[in-house]
Amino acid sequence: MEFIHFILNLLKDPLAALTQFINDNGTLTYGLLFLIIFAETGLVVMPLLPGDSLLFAVGVLAAPATGGKIDITFVIPLLICAALIGDNVNYFIGKYFSDFIKSKDKILFLKREHITKTEEFYEKNGGQTVIMARFIPIVRTVAPFVAGAGSMKYPKYIAFCIIGAILWVTGITLLGYFLGNNEWVKTNFEKVVLGIVLVSILPMIIGVMKAKFFPNNNNNIA
C-alpha cells in the first residue's frame, strides 16, 4: 500500500515525491528510477506510470540550482539502459505470444485490428515510427509489444529503438536540468508537468481526431 501511495504521489507531483524519496533513501533512488522507466516501457500492462514528467523532474533535481541531488552524468545512461531493456522485453513478449495474440479478437485493451493497423503504419512510415512512439505516453508502452507481435524485424527495430531511447531520455532530462534554474519553473512545477503531458499526448489526440473525421486514412494506429 505504501508503494502504491508513493506512485500516486509521483503521478501527482513527481518533483516533491522524488525529493522526499531521495531524502529518505539516498542512492536507492537510482534503482527506483531504473525500475519505473523499465516497467513503463517494458510491461504492456503498466502504461500509466510516469515517464516524461519523471524524466523532467530528474533533470530539475540534478540541476545545481536545486542542489544537484541527482548525478546527471550517471542517471542519463542508466535510464537509457532501462528504456532499452524495457523495450526489448516488451518486443520479445509480443513476439513470443504473437500467434496467440493474432488468434484472439481482443486481449486486455489490445484488439487484433490494432496490431494490423500498427503493422500498416510501420510499413508506410518505417522505423521512424519507433522513435515517434517514444514521445507519446501509453503508445510508447504498447508500440514495442505490437512491433514484436507484428512483422517488424528485430535488427530494424533495435536500431531505431536505440535512437529513440537516447533522444527521449537525454532530451527531456536535460530540458529539466536547464530549466531547473528558472524560478518560474520551480514555483509552477505542476503547470510545467501538465504542459509536458499535454504536449506528449497531442500526437495521439491528433491521431484519434484523424481516425474519427478521416476514417479512410490508414496513417494512424488508434
C-alpha positions in Angstrom: 0.0 0.0 0.0 2.9 2.4 0.8 4.4 1.8 -2.7 1.0 2.5 -4.3 0.7 5.6 -2.3 4.2 6.7 -3.5 3.3 6.0 -7.1 0.1 8.1 -6.8 2.1 10.9 -5.3 4.7 10.6 -8.1 2.0 10.9 -10.7 0.5 14.0 -8.9 3.8 15.8 -8.0 6.9 14.0 -9.3 9.3 16.7 -8.0 8.0 16.6 -4.4 7.7 12.8 -4.4 11.2 12.3 -5.7 12.7 14.9 -3.4 11.2 13.1 -0.4 12.4 9.7 -1.7 15.9 11.0 -2.1 15.9 12.4 1.4 14.7 9.1 2.9 16.6 6.6 0.7 19.6 8.3 -0.9 21.3 6.4 -3.7 18.4 3.8 -3.8 16.7 6.5 -5.8 18.7 5.4 -8.9 17.3 1.9 -8.6 13.8 3.2 -8.2 14.1 5.4 -11.3 15.5 2.4 -13.3 12.6 0.2 -12.3 9.9 2.8 -13.1 11.3 3.6 -16.6 11.8 -0.1 -17.2 8.3 -1.0 -16.2 6.7 1.9 -18.1 8.4 0.9 -21.3 8.7 -2.9 -20.8 5.5 -4.0 -19.3 2.4 -3.5 -21.6 0.2 -3.6 -18.5 2.0 -0.6 -17.0 1.3 2.3 -19.4 0.1 4.8 -16.8 3.4 5.0 -14.9 5.1 8.5 -15.1 7.6 8.8 -18.0 8.1 12.3 -19.4 7.2 14.1 -16.2 9.5 11.8 -14.2 12.5 12.5 -16.6 11.8 16.2 -16.4 11.8 16.0 -12.5 15.0 14.1 -12.6 16.6 16.8 -14.6 15.3 19.5 -12.3 16.7 17.7 -9.2 20.1 17.2 -11.0 20.4 21.0 -11.6 22.8 23.0 -9.5 20.1 25.4 -8.6 18.2 22.6 -6.8 21.2 21.2 -5.0 22.3 18.6 -7.6 20.5 15.8 -5.7 21.0 13.5 -8.7 24.1 12.9 -10.8 23.2 13.9 -14.3 26.2 12.1 -15.9 25.1 8.8 -14.2 21.4 9.0 -14.4 21.0 9.6 -18.1 23.0 6.5 -19.3 21.2 4.5 -16.5 17.7 5.4 -17.7 18.7 5.0 -21.4 19.6 1.4 -20.5 16.3 1.0 -18.5 14.3 2.2 -21.5 16.2 -0.1 -23.9 15.9 -3.2 -21.7 12.2 -2.4 -21.2 11.6 -2.1 -24.9 13.4 -5.3 -25.7 11.5 -7.3 -23.0 8.3 -5.8 -24.4 9.2 -6.6 -28.0 10.1 -10.3 -27.3 7.0 -10.8 -25.1 5.0 -9.6 -28.1 6.9 -11.8 -30.5 6.6 -14.9 -28.3 2.9 -14.5 -28.0 2.3 -13.2 -31.5 0.4 -16.3 -32.7 -1.8 -16.3 -29.6 -2.5 -12.6 -29.9 -3.5 -12.8 -33.5 -5.8 -15.7 -32.8 -7.9 -13.5 -30.4 -10.1 -10.6 -31.2 -9.0 -8.8 -28.1 -6.5 -9.2 -25.2 -6.7 -6.7 -22.3 -7.1 -3.4 -24.1 -5.5 -4.6 -27.3 -7.6 -5.5 -30.3 -6.3 -7.6 -33.2 -7.1 -4.7 -35.5 -4.7 -2.5 -33.5 -1.9 -4.8 -34.4 -2.9 -4.9 -38.1 -3.1 -1.1 -38.3 0.2 -0.7 -36.5 1.9 -3.0 -38.9 0.5 -1.0 -41.8 1.7 2.2 -40.1 5.2 0.7 -39.6 5.2 -0.4 -43.2 4.3 3.0 -44.6 6.4 5.2 -42.2 9.3 2.9 -41.5 11.3 2.6 -38.3 11.0 6.3 -37.5 7.6 5.3 -36.1 9.5 3.6 -33.2 11.2 7.0 -32.5 8.0 9.0 -32.7 6.1 6.5 -30.4 8.8 7.0 -27.7 7.5 10.6 -27.1 3.8 9.6 -26.7 2.6 8.3 -23.4 0.8 4.9 -23.4 1.8 4.5 -27.1 5.5 4.0 -26.1 4.4 1.2 -23.8 2.2 -0.5 -26.4 4.4 0.1 -29.6 7.3 -2.3 -28.7 4.8 -5.1 -27.8 2.9 -4.6 -31.1 6.1 -4.4 -33.1 7.1 -7.8 -31.7 3.7 -9.3 -32.3 3.7 -7.8 -35.8 6.1 -8.2 -38.7 8.9 -5.7 -37.8 12.3 -7.4 -37.9 14.4 -7.1 -34.8 17.6 -5.6 -36.5 15.4 -2.8 -37.9 13.5 -2.3 -34.6 16.6 -2.2 -32.3 18.4 0.4 -34.4 15.5 2.9 -34.2 14.8 1.8 -30.6 18.3 2.9 -29.5 18.0 6.3 -31.3 14.6 6.8 -29.7 15.7 5.9 -26.2 18.7 8.3 -26.4 16.7 11.2 -27.7 13.8 10.7 -25.2 15.8 10.3 -22.0 18.6 12.8 -22.8 16.3 15.4 -24.3 13.6 15.6 -21.6 16.1 15.1 -18.7 18.3 17.9 -20.0 15.3 20.1 -20.5 14.5 19.7 -16.8 18.2 20.2 -16.0 18.5 23.6 -17.7 15.0 24.8 -16.8 15.7 23.9 -13.2 17.5 27.2 -12.8 14.3 29.1 -13.8 12.4 30.4 -10.7 9.1 30.3 -12.5 9.6 26.6 -13.3 10.4 25.8 -9.6 7.3 27.6 -8.3 5.0 26.4 -11.0 6.2 22.8 -11.5 2.8 21.3 -11.6 1.8 23.5 -14.5 5.1 22.6 -16.3 4.3 18.8 -15.8 0.8 19.3 -17.1 2.2 21.1 -20.1 4.6 18.3 -20.8 1.8 15.7 -20.6 -0.4 17.8 -22.9 2.3 18.2 -25.5 3.2 14.5 -25.2 -0.4 13.3 -25.9 -1.0 15.9 -28.6 0.1 13.5 -31.4 -2.3 10.8 -30.0 -5.2 13.3 -29.9 -4.5 14.3 -33.5 -4.4 10.6 -34.5 -7.7 10.0 -32.8 -9.3 13.0 -34.5 -7.9 12.0 -37.9 -9.3 8.5 -37.4 -12.7 9.9 -36.4 -13.1 12.5 -39.2 -11.0 10.9 -41.9 -11.7 7.1 -41.4 -10.3 6.2 -44.8 -6.8 7.5 -43.8 -4.7 4.5 -42.7 -1.9 6.6 -41.3 -3.0 6.1 -37.7 -2.6 3.5 -35.1 -5.6 4.3 -32.9 
